[in-house]
Amino acid sequence: MKRSRGFRSKSRKKLTKKYRKGRTNLITKAMQEFENGEKVAIVIDPSYHSGMPHPRFHGRVGDIEGKQGDAYVVKIRDGEKIKHLIASPVHLKRL
């Protein structure tokens, strides 16, 4: 039997909402607008699956590069490489 290694494997703690944290309004978070060059933190909301970046990038800080559809292209530095992530505005937090 082969072990499953899906998109959300090894992220049980990272992709859970805190107990009694209070409800966040997803509509206002989804309607956020960002400008090019603006600094954002990638904070994944586990209840919204669309446009979710990989959990390895949770907590990283990057710059907005542009817009792709309803989502934003975020440039982050991963070691010595520069990577471009496509993330929905629900998973982004302004710094």
N, C-alpha and C positions, 0 to 999 in steps of 0.2 A: 504494500500500500504506500502510495506517495503522498507526502504531506502537502497540503495546499499552501500556496504562497501568493495570496491575493493582494489587491491594492491596499487593503486595510490591515494586513497581518502585522503583528507585533505593535499595535497601536491602541491597545485597550484603554490604557490610562490617558493617553494623549487625546483620543477622539471620544471623550465622554464629557457631557455637560455636568457642571457642579450641582450637587443636590441643593435645592432651595435657593438657587442663585437669583431667581427672578426671571421673568420672561423678557427676552429682548425682542424688539419690534423688527422683524426681518424686512418689512417693506421699506422702512427708512434706511436700513443698512444696504438694501439692494439698490436704492436710488442714490447712493453716494456718488458724487462726481469728484474726479481727481484730475489734476493738471500734470502735464509732462514735467519730469524732473522732481516731482514731489516725493518725499520720503514716506514709505508705508511699512507697516509690520504685517507679516503674514500670520494671521490668527484664524485657524480653521474652525468653522462652525459645523459640527458634525451632523446637525439636523438638515442641512442644505447640501445635497450631494452634487448638484450641477456646478461645474466650474471649480471643483475642489482641487487644489494643488496636492502634490504628493505629501504625505505626512512627514517625510524627512525634512521638509522646508518649513514646518510649523515653528513659529517664533523668530524666523529670520527677518532681517530688515533689508529693504531694497528700494529702488527708484522706479517710478512709473516711466515707461518708455513710450507707450502709446495705447491705443484702444483697438480691440479686435472684436467686433460685434458688440455685445453688451459687456464683455469682459475686458480686463486690462492686461497689458504685457508688463511684467515686473522684471527688472534686471537685478539679479543678485550675484554675489561673489561666493563661489563654492570652492574653497581652497584657493588655487591659483587661476581657476577657470571662471569665466563669466557666463551665467546661464540666464535664459529668458523663460519665465513662467507665465502661463496664461491662467489668470485667476478671476473669479467672479468678485464683484465689489463686496459681497457678503463676507468674504474671507479676508478682507483687507481692513486695516485699522490705521487711521491717520496719526502721524507722530507730531 
